Amino acid sequence: VTRSAAERVRRYPSLADAGAPSGASISVPLLHDERPIGGIGLVFGAGVPADHDAEFLMAVGRQCAQALERARLDAALRASEARYRELFEAMD
């Protein structure tokens, strides 16, 4: 959580020229087995998010990461089933 644009630039100087919006921001990592698989960034135009807002968004990030991992596993299963089906049908 960065509470202002000035804090964001101080903590992440590479964002100074990135045209980052002003205001507080929260970057939420999407982690699966402690491995990053994505992220969500939110910028607040007015006000500063409370600590419970950050905690809530971290929980949302965990749920998003789980959903992404389930989708990845489902796609892998479908691909594996398709390969198995092709091998089986080739034996006929």
C-alpha positions as CSV (number, residue, x, y, z in Angstrom):
1,V,0.0,0.0,0.0
2,T,1.3,3.4,-0.9
3,R,-0.7,6.3,0.8
4,S,0.2,8.9,-1.9
5,A,1.8,9.4,-5.2
6,A,4.8,10.9,-3.5
7,E,5.3,7.8,-1.4
8,R,4.9,5.6,-4.5
9,V,7.6,7.5,-6.3
10,R,9.9,7.4,-3.2
11,R,9.4,3.7,-2.8
12,Y,9.4,2.8,-6.5
13,P,11.5,5.5,-8.4
14,S,11.1,3.7,-11.7
15,L,7.4,4.7,-11.7
16,A,8.2,8.4,-11.5
17,D,8.0,8.8,-15.3
18,A,5.5,6.0,-15.9
19,G,2.6,8.4,-15.9
20,A,1.2,6.7,-12.7
21,P,-2.0,8.4,-11.5
22,S,-1.9,10.5,-8.4
23,G,-3.4,9.2,-5.2
24,A,-3.0,6.2,-2.9
25,S,-2.5,2.8,-4.5
26,I,-2.5,-0.8,-3.6
27,S,-0.7,-3.5,-5.5
28,V,-2.0,-7.0,-4.7
29,P,0.2,-9.9,-5.7
30,L,-1.5,-13.1,-7.0
31,L,0.4,-16.0,-5.5
32,H,0.1,-19.7,-5.9
33,D,2.4,-21.8,-3.7
34,E,4.2,-18.5,-2.9
35,R,5.0,-18.2,-6.7
36,P,3.7,-15.0,-8.4
37,I,1.2,-15.6,-11.2
38,G,-0.1,-12.1,-11.6
39,G,-1.1,-9.0,-9.8
40,I,-3.9,-6.4,-9.4
41,G,-3.2,-2.7,-9.1
42,L,-5.7,-0.3,-7.7
43,V,-5.4,3.5,-7.5
44,F,-7.6,5.7,-5.3
45,G,-8.3,9.1,-6.6
46,A,-9.4,10.5,-3.3
47,G,-8.8,9.4,0.3
48,V,-6.5,6.8,1.6
49,P,-7.4,3.1,1.9
50,A,-7.7,1.9,5.5
51,D,-5.6,-1.1,6.7
52,H,-8.8,-3.3,6.6
53,D,-9.2,-2.3,2.9
54,A,-5.7,-3.7,2.2
55,E,-6.4,-6.9,4.1
56,F,-9.7,-7.4,2.2
57,L,-8.0,-6.8,-1.1
58,M,-5.2,-9.3,-0.2
59,A,-8.0,-11.9,0.5
60,V,-9.5,-11.1,-2.9
61,G,-6.1,-11.5,-4.4
62,R,-5.8,-15.0,-2.8
63,Q,-9.2,-16.0,-4.2
64,C,-8.3,-14.7,-7.7
65,A,-5.0,-16.6,-7.6
66,Q,-6.9,-19.8,-6.7
67,A,-9.4,-19.3,-9.5
68,L,-6.6,-18.7,-12.0
69,E,-4.8,-21.8,-10.9
70,R,-8.0,-23.9,-11.1
71,A,-8.5,-22.6,-14.7
72,R,-4.9,-23.4,-15.6
73,L,-5.3,-27.0,-14.2
74,D,-8.6,-27.4,-16.0
75,A,-7.0,-26.4,-19.3
76,A,-4.1,-28.8,-18.7
77,L,-6.5,-31.6,-17.9
78,R,-8.5,-30.9,-21.1
79,A,-5.3,-30.9,-23.2
80,S,-4.2,-34.2,-21.6
81,E,-7.5,-35.8,-22.2
82,A,-7.4,-34.7,-25.9
83,R,-4.0,-36.2,-26.3
84,Y,-5.1,-39.4,-24.7
85,R,-8.2,-39.5,-26.9
86,E,-6.1,-39.0,-30.0
87,L,-3.7,-41.8,-29.0
88,F,-6.6,-44.1,-28.2
89,E,-8.4,-43.4,-31.5
90,A,-5.2,-43.9,-33.5
91,M,-5.0,-47.4,-32.2
92,D,-8.3,-48.4,-33.8
